[in-house]
Every structure is written in C-alpha cells, then in structure tokens.
Amino acid sequence: MSNTNQELADFIWSVADLLRGDYKRSEYAKVILPLTVLRRFDCVMEAKGTRQAVRDRDASYAGEKKDGLLLGISGLPFYNTSKQNFETIGSDDKNVYANLKDYIRGFSSEVTEIIDRYDFHIQIERLKDADLLYLVVQEFAAIDLSPEKVSNHDMGYVFEELIRKFADASNETAGEHFTPREVVKLMVELLLGPDEARIRKPGAVLDILDPACGTGGMLAAAEEHIRKIKPGARINLFGQEINAESYAICRSDMLLKGHKAENIRFGNTFTRDWHEDRRFSYMLANPPFGVEWRKSEKAVREEHEDLGFAGRFGAGLPRINDGSFLFLQHMLHKMQPLKKDENGDEIGGSRIAIVFNGSPLFTGSACSGESEIRRWILENDYLETIVGLSDQLFYNTGISTYFWILSNRKPAHRKGKVVMIDARGEWVKRRKSLGEKRKEIADEQIAGICAIYRDAEHIAQDESHPQHAKVKILRNEAFGYQRITVDRPLKLRFEVTEDTLTALSASAALQKVLGDKTMDPAEVAKRQAAFVAALQPLTGQIWHTKAEAWDALHKAVTSAGLIWPSSAPVQKALREAVGVRDPKGEVQYANAKKNQIEHDPDLRDAENVPMDQDIDDYLAEEVTPHVEDAWIAETKNPKTKLNERSKIGYEIPFTRHFYVYEPPRPLSVIDAELKSLETEIWELLGEVTE
C-alpha cells in the first residue's frame, strides 16, 4: 500500500475523532465505512457527469422497471435519482438529516441493499440525536475520492486499510469477521504460489470463491497476489456471507474496485448455494471454528440423503457442533473438472486452501461422518498439504490452527501423498495483544514456510537439512486404519453375599416373574422377600462352575417350598447378582450348543490396525501374546448395517508425527534445584524476620 493511500485512509479514519464519547472505538466503522462508500460513489457519479441525465429520464419515464434503463444512462454499476449530493447535504445544517435520507433513497437497489445491510439508518438517527450528523457529513464532503485522484485499485486499498483499522479497534470481536493479514498472506502464497505459469498463461480467466467471505479480505489478497504476477489478469471474485455487516463491507469493496458486486451474495452457504452452477479455479476460506449447523440441519440432511454425491455433502455429515467439513465438501464439489486441451496439456482443475482448527484432523472414529469425509478426500487424492501453525494467531481464539491445501490436479511428484509441514514455531511476539492474538508471522517466516513447501521432497529426504524435522511426507494409505474390536471371554466364579441378596431384593425381573399387574404390590414384595430369604443360608459359599452354583440355588429355593424361576430375565438377574468376574473363573457361553463363547463387555477393547496389515496377523503378533484367549469380534457397520470384523477409518495425527521424545531430567538435577529453592526460601524468610 502506497504512502498516499495510507495517508488517505488515516485521514478518513481521523473523522472518528468526532465520534469519541458518543461511540465506542469498536463502533467507529459503523459510521465511517458506509459514509466512505457513499462519498466514493458521490465522487464517481460527479466525475461521470451523467447524474442530471439520470434524473431527467427518471422524471420522464412512467414505467415500473427502470433499473436497466437508468443504469445504461448512468454508465456505472449504480445510479442516483436524488437532487442531493455531499456538497448540498454538507452545506445545509438545518436539513442535513432529511437531505441525507433523500440522497440514500435515490440510489439504485444495488447500493441501497448495501446501505441497508450496514444498518446505516440506525447510525443516522444516532448521529442526529448526538448533534454529530452535520459535522460528520461536512468532514466527508471535504474528502476528495474522485477517480482522478484515487483509482479503483487504490480505493480498494484504502477501504481495506479502513477495514483493518476496524479489526484492530474491534479487538476481541474482530476474529468473527476478520482473518489476520499475515495469515491470509501465507495462505494465499501457498494456494497460488505453485501456479505462476498457469496465471501467466495468455487468455486465462481466474474465478475465485470464498464461501465464508466475511469482509472479503481473502479475496482481496488473492487478487493482489495474482496482479503482482500478471497485472492484466482477468479475475472474477465470488463470495457468500451470512453476517449482514460483513457482507455489506465485502460487497462495498467489490463495487469500489469495479468488480461485479452481484458476485457477492448474502445468505447461509449450507442451506443455499448462490453460485450453484459455477465451478472455480481457486477457492479459499476461513470458516468459523466449531460452530454448530443445527439451524441448517434439515436442508443439509435432505441434500445428503436425496442427492448423495450429486449434491455437496455426499461423503458424509460431521457432528452437529462443527460444520467445518461441510464448508470443505462444498468447496470440493465446486472444483473445475480436470481436462486436456488439443495439445494434450492439462487444463481446468482447482486448488483449495482452508483454515481449520485441530478437530477435523482426528475427530470421529471409524465409520463416523468425519472419518468417512477424510476417507473420501484421501482416497480421491485431493489432500496435498497440511501446514500446522502456532497458537494465538487469531483475534478470537488462542488455539492452534492448520492450513489444508487440496487439489484435483496435484503435481505428479505429489500424487498419492500428503505433505505435512510443522510451522508451529514460526512466529514472533506482538508488541500489543489484540484479543487472543499475541503472536504473528513475520514476512521472512512466511517466505521460509513457502520455501519449505516448495522444496518439501528434497528436505524430507535430506536428513542433514536444517528444516528436515519440520517436514513429513506420507502416502495417503498411511492415514487409514482398520478398526477391530477385540473381545475376551466372560469368566465367572459364583458366590452369595449380602450384596447378592440386596441386588435380588431390588430385582425388577424377579419381581415381575413372582407376580403380575393384577396382584397387590405388597404380596409381590412378600414373595420376593421369601425368595431372598431362601438363599440367605448360602451366604458365604463359593462355586467355581455355574452348574454347581445353580444346583445349590435351585435346592435352596425348592426346599423353601418356592418355585424355581426359569425365565431368561430372572436367570440373567441371578447371574448378575451371584456371578463375580474372575480371571481364573469358568468361561461362560452365549450359546453352549453352538460353542459360542460369551464376551466380557468390561474387557472389550478396540485396536487400530495399519491398512497394509492382515487383522489376524496383527492379533497374533500384538494381542494374543499378552491375552491368549482374545478374538476379533464381528460388529455392525452403521453405514452398511452388516456385521464386519473390521471397519475402515481415516485420521491425520499431525502432532504425533512431529512428536520428539524429551527424556526427564536426571534426579540429581531436580534434587539440586529443590535444594537451591529451599535455600532461597530460607534466605527470604530470614530477611522478613530481621
């Protein structure tokens, strides 16, 4: 950004001095941004010289649909039919309120929608009540934002600088709408860096989407990066945003830069894709972390179930409290197909960059929605790179974050692989914290991370390279695993204790078999007490087989003149009360005739087996040497509803791959430190008592 543009942005922001006391710092932008937009449009219309022609045609045309007609006369993407402008509004202190309202009403729908999304009418009332409206309008009327002085390109820079100042002033709330500039810069470099040749290609048209575009910072950074490579590049920017104010800012920015503002749409990306029929060259996003999608659940589930992979969410649905993977599936769905031209050169295809927290890396077990989404991504070879970043980089969260870079046109040397880069140590401390943001990534560190990304294969192979420990390259299959359920037999001994008798006294199954709904509850309780009393003499006895135990229990009950209850629920309740888990106990059978051993639910365990290893070999090598009676159980797959011995899962244990063991300090060192501290404490106590 040039010094001139910086000075202009600073001058515009200085108008906020008038707002002190009546507005909080975080509220300044509610006034300054919409007035900047209005003043720019005012100057542009004045320079175009078509305002009177627009007014005349508006007055003479009696038809209803006049937008297209007046836009054609105006020669701009907007028009204004009001007789007011900033000069007239700012020169009449008695009528400034009415004149400003009339001026805003005179704009075409494109502009009035933006102003409405800013809720600027609320600020007009507030400024009027504080006797500030005339003063503020006068200040803006004195600012020259004409195209002769400030080009569309420079105006975009000025507006972005104002947005940045808004982010800094907003402090703790900024992270809801703004991504730190250096994070955006790194993300854009990683997304676009490998594609310089494609960007320079004659006739290339680059369509870029941010489905959670906020104020448009990522789109602006992507455009800036491309124009440095190819100043005359044909770029179309698209976005969608659910927050009204952020949407207004982004759409304003597009208009100010001469882009098609209609490409920025307002609404929930999950429930309605406003760019449904379009596919994009590049996509980037910083969707909100850990935000639930309950409000969109009906629409999302219907699309998933009715359309499958013909829709956006065919791979699966994540848990309701985190919609991150829905954004990513949306973006992957909008990739351009990869084709070849008449010369056999690859054309089409897309690249994607998205910011996630750690959750999408590993949340969800095998066959869960998250695991199935990761599986689909990796088995289709879309994931190219994951870059781990430091914590405390964002305004509203201190957690660590990760860039995911994805593409359906990975270079040949990266096909079938995923590059992981550990950039968690690449940061410098900020002089002043902004909300949770205490760190930032310096320009030289951005350059260093990009260099690692470019040379990842060489760095990973060269153990002597200083950055070797920061790079891991794994085949896609390395992230997959076979989830097996390992069971062990239920082994019991049998004994009657006071706890046994208490459990039977409260047994609903026993109560049910000893009476029915028509019987007096007191009579049922009496029968249950008699049954328990019949077993009282057996207290303290132990049996090592179920047959021996049941024989003794049966005799005790029938000897008391009672009927032995043979129903399955009572038999189960008896075994739960009398049976005691014992590693040396008798093995129990779910079906003795079929020799079907009953598993012990308390000993059930799960193991993740590498994709390239046979599950039976794994059991023999890793499990049965320690528990020889273990076996692999069949469990129901929630997706196929079939019983299976294993389930396929995918996770990306980023931190595990970069873990470095640090041995504990020697006891002698710890002991010496404790003695030193003890001496220091005594010295301090001595000073206090003197």
N, C-alpha and C positions, 0 to 999 in steps of 0.2 A: 504494500500500500504506500503510495507516494506521500511526501510530507504535506502537499497541498490538500489531498483528500483527508489526511489525518487532521489537519487544521480545521477543515470544514466540518468534520464530524465533531471535533471538540467544541467548535463554535455553536453548532446546533445543540449539543448536549448542555452547553452553558446556559441555555434558556431555562434549564431545570432550576437554576438559582431562584427564579421567581416562584417556584413551587414549594420551596422549603417551608416547613411549618405546617402547610396545608396538605402536603403529600409526604408519604414515606419515600425513602430512596428507591425501594423496590417497586414503587408505583409510578415513577417518573415516565417510564416508557409508555404507559397507558395514554399519556398526553403527547409525548414527543414523537413517537413512531407514526401514529396516524396523521399528525399535523405535517410531518416531513413528507409523507406520501401525498397529501393534499397540495402542499406547496410545490412539490415537484411537478405534479400534474398541471397545476396552475401555470407554472413557467413553461412547460412543454406546449400547452394549448396556446399560450400567448405567442410563443415563437412560431407555431404553425400558422397562425393568422386566420384560422377558419371559424373562430367562435361566433362571429356575427352571422356568418352564413348558416351555421347550425341553428342559431336562434331564429333566424328568418324562416328557415324551412320547417322548423318545429311549429312555428306560429301559423304557417300557411297550410300545413298538412293535417287533414282531418281524420286520417285513417288511424287504426289502433296499433298495428305492428309497424313501428317507425324505427326500431333499433338499427336494423341493417341500413336503412336509408341514411340516417344521421351519422352512423359510423363511416359510411362512404364519403359523406361531405366533410367530416372532420379530418379524415386521413390518418386517424390514430386508432388504437385499440379501444378508445373510450371517447366520450364527448360530455359536454355540459351545456344545458339549455338556460341556466340561470343568468341573470344580468350582473350577478356579483362576481368579483374576483378578490384576491387577497388585498389588493390596493384599496378597493372600495370598502371591504369589510373592516380593514385596519384603520380607516380614516373616519369612521363614524362610531364614536364611543357610545352613543345613545342607542344605536340599533345593531350593535355588533352581534348580539345573540340571535335576533331574527334573520339578519343577513347571512350569518354563517350557516344556520339551519337551511335557509333557502338555497344557498350555494351547494350544500351537500345533497339536497333533494334533486338538484338539477343534473346530477351525474347519471351516466348510463348505469345499467344494472350491474355491470362488471365491477365498477368502483363502489357503488352503494352496498353491494354484498360484503365487500372487504371492510368497509367502514362499520357496517352492522356487526360483523364478527369481532371487531375491536371493542364493541360496546361503547363507541366513542360518544354516543348521545348522552350516556351517563356522565362522562367526563365534562361534556359541555355544560350540563346542569351544575356539576360540582364547581367548575371554574367560575361560572356565573355567580353562584352563591358566595364564593370566596372573593368576588370582585377582581378576578385574575384574567377573565376571558379576553378582555380588550388588550391588556398588557402582553399576554402571550401571543395573540394573533398579530399584534404590531411587530413583535420580535421576529416572527416568521415571515411577515410581509417584507422585512428588510433583508432577508437572506436570498441571494440570487442563486437559484438552482436551474437556470436555463440550460438547454442542451449546448449552447455555445460555450458556456463556462464549465459545465460538468457533463461529460458524455454519459451514455447509458452504462457503459462499463465502469466508469469512475463512480457513478451514482450508486451502482451495486456495491462497490467497495465501501462507500460512505455509509450506506444503510447497514451493511454487515458489521461495520465498526460500532454503529449505534446499538445493534443487537448484542454485540459482545459487551458493551458497557452495561446494557440491561442485565446480561447474565451475571456480570460481576456485582452489580448493585443488588440483584435478587438474592445472591448468596445461597442460602440453603434451599431455596425453591428452584434454583436455576437448572438443576440436574433433571427436572421433569421435562424440560423442553430443549435444553442445550447440551451438546457434547463438547468437551474441552477442545480447543482449536488444535492443540498439538496431537491429540488422539485422532482427530479427523484427518490431519495431515498425514500421519503414519498410515492410517487405514487406506487412504486414497493412493498413497505411494505403493503400498503392497498390492492393491487392486489393479492399478493402471500401469505400474512400472514395467511389467513384462510385455506390455502391448504397444510399445512405442512404434514398431514397424506397422502394426495394424492401424494405429491412429494416424500415421503419416500417409497412409495409402490414399491415392487420389480418389475423390468421389465418395469416401467413407462417410456414412451417416451414423452418428452415435446417439442411440437412445438410452437414457439413464433414468433409473427408477429408484426412489426411496419410499417404501410403503409405510414408513412411520416417520415422515419427513420433518416433523417439528417445525422449526423456523426456516428450514432449507439450507442449513449450514453445510451439510454433507454434499448436497447437490452443487452448491456454490463452489466448494473446494474441488470437486471433481471437474467442473467446468474450467476452473482456473488452471488446474494441472494440465488439462488437455490443451488449453490455449497456449501454454508455455511451449508445448511440443509442436503444435500446429495452430498458429494464430487464427487462421481462417477456417478452422474445423466447423463442420455442420453438426451442431449439438442440439438435441431436444431433451429437455428436462421434464420429468414427470414425478408426481408425488401424491401421497394421500395422508391426511392428518385428522385425528379425532378431536384435538383440542382447538377450540374456536379461535382463541387469540393467536396461537402458534400458526394456525392455518392462515389467518389474516396477514401475519407478518411475512410468511413464505410467499403467499400469492402477491403481496405488495412488491416483494423483492423481484419476483419474476416480471411483473409489469414494468418496474423501474429499469430493468435490464433489457427490456424489449423482447422477452420470451413470451410464449403463449401462456397467459395466466390460467386459461381453462385446463391446462395440463395438470394443475394442482387442484385436487379435489378434497372436499370435506366429507368425512364420514369414517365409519368403522371398517377397517380393511377386512376383518373376518366375515362380517355379515354382507358386505357388498364390495366387490372389486370394481372400482370405477374405470379401470383400464383393462377390462376383461379380455378384449380381443387383441391386445398388444403384447408383443414379446420384446425383450430389451437386451441391448449389448452388454450393459453393466448395471448391476444393482448393488446398493449398499444401504445399511440400516443399523440403527442403534435402538432396537425396540426396548420398551420398559422391562426391567428385570423383575421376574417373579410376580407379574401381575396376572390375576386370575381372569379367565374368559367366560365366567358363568353367564354374563348378560348375553353373550353371543352363542351360548351352548346349543340352543335349538337349531339355529341356522348352520352351525359348523357340523353338528352330528348328522343333520339331514344331507348335507353335501358329501360327507364322508361315506354314509351308508348308501345313498342313492346313486352317486356318481363314481365312487371309488377313485381310480387313477385318472379317470376322465375329468375329475374335479381337482381341487387343490390339495385335499387332505387325504389322499388315498393310502399313504404309507401308515397312518395311524394317528391317534389323538393322544396328546400328553395329558398329564393330570390337570385337573381343573384350575389349580392355583398357579400355573405358569404357562403362559401362551407363547413362549419364545419359539418353540418348534413349529407353531402354526405360521408365524412370520416366515421362517425359513422355508417351509414347504410351499408357501405362497410364492416366494421368490424363485424357487427351483421350478415350479410349474410355469413360470413366465420366462424361462430361458429360451433363447432362439435355437431352433434346430441346427445341428451341425451338418453342413453340406460341402460339396466341392464344385468349383466353377469349371468352365470349359477347359481350363489349363490344368485341372487336377489339383489346384490349390484349395486349401481348406478355407471355407467362408462360413459366416454365421457363428453360432455358439455364443456362450455368455460366460462372464465372470461375476462372482458374487463375493461381497465382504459383509460380515455381520458381527456385531459385538454381543457376546454372551457373558453371563456370569458362569460359575463352575458347574451349575446344576445340569445343563444339557450334556455335559461330558459323561456323566455316570449315573444320573438319577434313573431309577426304574430297573427292575430285574428282568431276566429273560422273558420274552413274550409280552412285556408291558408295552404301552404305547410308545414311550421314549426309546426303548430298546429296539422296537420294530422300525422306528424312524431312522435311528442310527444305522440299523442293518440295511435299510433301503438305500441310504446315502452312500454307505461304504461299498455295498455290493454293486452299485451302479457307478462306482469310481468317481463320485462327484467331489469328495473332500480332498483338497490339495494340501492345505497347510493350516496348522493351529499355532497361534502365537500367544504365549502366556504373558500377561502384563502385570505390573506391580499393583498393589492395593493403593487406595487413597488418591486415585487419579481423577475420580468423578466428583461432581458437586454434592450429590445426594446419597452417596453410598461409599463406604470405605473398603468394600470387598474387592478381591482380585477379579480381573476380567480377562477375557480371551477373544482374540480375533479368529474367526473361522473364514478361510478363503476357499471358495468352491468354484468348480467349473465343469462344463461338459466338453471342454476342449483342452484338457491338461496336456502339457508338452510331453513328448514321447518318453523322456527320461524320468518323468514323474508319474506315469500311468501305473495304476495298481499299487501306489504307495501314498503314504501320508507323511509330510514333513512336520515335525514339531520343533518349535523354537522357544527356548526359555529366555524371555526378555524381562523376567520379573525383577531383575536387579538393575534395569536400565531406567533410572530416574534421578532427578535432583530435587532437593527440598525447596518448596516455595518460600519466598520471604514472608508472605502473608497467606494464611489459610482462607479458603472460600468454602464455607460449609464443611463437607467431609474432604474436600480437596486440599491435601497438604503436600502433594508431590506433582511433578510434571516431567515430561520427557523433553530433554533438550534437543536442539536441531542436530547436533553431532551424534546424539544417541539414536535419533530417527535414521540418520544416514547409516549408522553402524548396524542397526537391525535390518535395514533394507539390504545391506551388503551381505549379511548372514543369509538372508532369504535367497538372494541371487546365487550364492556360492554354497548352498547347503550341502549338496552332494560331496563336493570337494572337502568341506570342513568335517563332515561326518566320517569320511574315510581317513583323514589325516589326524592321527592321534596326537601329533605334536602341535597342531594348530591351536592358538590361544583361545579360540572360541569353540573348540571341539566339544566341550562338556555341555554346550548350550544347544546342541542340535541332535535330534534323534530322527531317523528315517525308518519307518516300519511298513511292511506290506499290509494291505487292507485286512487280510485274514487274521493278522496278529491281534486285532481288536475284537475278534469274535471268540466265543467260547460255547461249550456245551454244558448246560446246567443239568447236573444229575442229582437225584435225591437218593441219599444213602440211608438205608434202613438197617436196623439191628433187631433181633428177636426180643419179644417181651418175656422176661424171666421173672418168675414169682416164687416166693415161699408164702405160706398161709398161716395166719395166726389170729386168735381172738384176743382183743384188748378192750380197754374201756372206750377207746376211740372208735373201735369197731362197733360196739354196742350203741354208742351215741349216733354214729352215722346211720345205722339201721333204724334207730328210733325216728330219725328225720327223713327217711327214705320215702319219696313220693311214689316210687314204683311199688314198694312193698305195701304202702297204704292203699294203692289202687287195687291190688290183687286180693287184699284182705277184706275189701268192702266194695260198695258201688254208690252211685249218686243218690239212691233212694234210702240208704242206710243213715242212721243217726251218726254224725261225726264222733260223738263220744264213744259209741260202740266200736267204731273203726279204730279209734285211738286205743281202746281197751284191748282189741285183738293184736294190734301192733306191739303193745307193751308186753302181752303174753308171749308173742313170738321172740322178742328180745330177751325176755326172762328165761325162756327155754335154753338159750345159748349161754346164759350167764355162767353155768358151771364149767364151760370150756375156756373161760378166761385164763390166759397164760399159756395155753397149749399151742404148739407149733407143728405144722405138717410140711413136708417137702414136696408133696405132689398134690395136685388138685383132687385127684381121685380119693386120696386118703382124707383130705380135708372135708370134701363133700359127703363122704361116708359118715364121718363123725358128726357133721352138722345135721345131716338127714336123721340120724338116730336120735340126736338130742331133741329135734323138733317133734318127730313122731312119738317119741317116748312121753312127751308132754301132752299128747292127745291132740296135736295140731296137724294140719295138712301141710305137707311139703310143697311150697310154691314152685312149679316147674316152668313158669312163663319166662321168656327170654329177658324182659326188662328186670325182673326180680333176680334172675341168675346173674345178670350183669351188675346189679347193685350189690349183690352178695360178694361177687369177686372184687369189686372196687373197695368194699369195706374190709374184707378178710385178706386180700392179696397184698403182698409187700414186695416191691421191686428188690431183686437180689441178683447180683452178677453170677452167683452160683446156683440160682434157683432153676425151677423147671421151665423149659421152653413152652410157651403157650401157642395153641393153634387156632387160627380163624376158622379153618375147615379141616378137621383131622382126616376125614375120608380122602380129601384131595391133597393131603400132606401140605396144606397151605399155612405156613408159619405166620403168626400174628406179629406185626411190628410194634415196637415200643415208641409211642409218639414223643416221649421225652428224649429219646436218643436219636430221633430223626435229624439228619444233617444234610447240607447241600454242598456240593463241590463244583467249581468251575474247571472244566477240562479243556485244554487247548484244542482248537479246531482240527489240528492235524494229528491228534492222538486218539486211538481207539478207547472208548469209555471202559471196556472190560479190562484192557491192558492197564489203564490208569488205576482202576480199582485194585487190580492185583499188585501193582507196584507201589501205590501210595496209601492205600487204605487197609487192605486185609493183613499186611504185615503187623499192623497195630491192633486191629479188631478183626479177627479171622472169620467171624460169623456174619459180617456185613454183606449186603447185597444192594444192587441198584433197583430201586422201586419204579413201577410204572405209575405215572401221574397224568391227570387230564390236562391237555393243552387247551388253554382258554380260547385260543383262536380257532383251532380245528375241531375242538370238542372230542378229540381222540386220545386214548391212553398212549403215552410215549415214555420211553426210558430216558430220553434227554430232550431238552429244549434249547434252541439256539438263541443266544443273546449277544449283544454288542455293547461295549463300553470303551471309553477312552480315558484310561487312568493317567492323565498327564503328569501329575505330581509324582506318582510312583516311578515313572520312567526317569525322572530327573532327581530322584532321592539319592543323597550321598550320606552314607553312614558316618556319624561322628562318634567315636568312642568316648565313653565317660571319662572325666578327668581322674587321674590316679588319686587314691585315697589320701596319700601323703600330701598332695597339693591341697585337697579340700581341708584336711586337718590343719595344715599350716595357715590357711585362710581363716578358719574358725578361731584359731589361737590369736591371730593378728586382730581380728574383730573384737575378741574378748579383751585383749589388752587395751584397745582403743576405747571400749566402753568403760573400763575401769578408770582410764585417764580422764574421760569426760565426767564421770561420777565424782572423781577427786576434785575437779575444778568447781563442781556445783557445791560441794560440801565445804570448800575453803572459805 
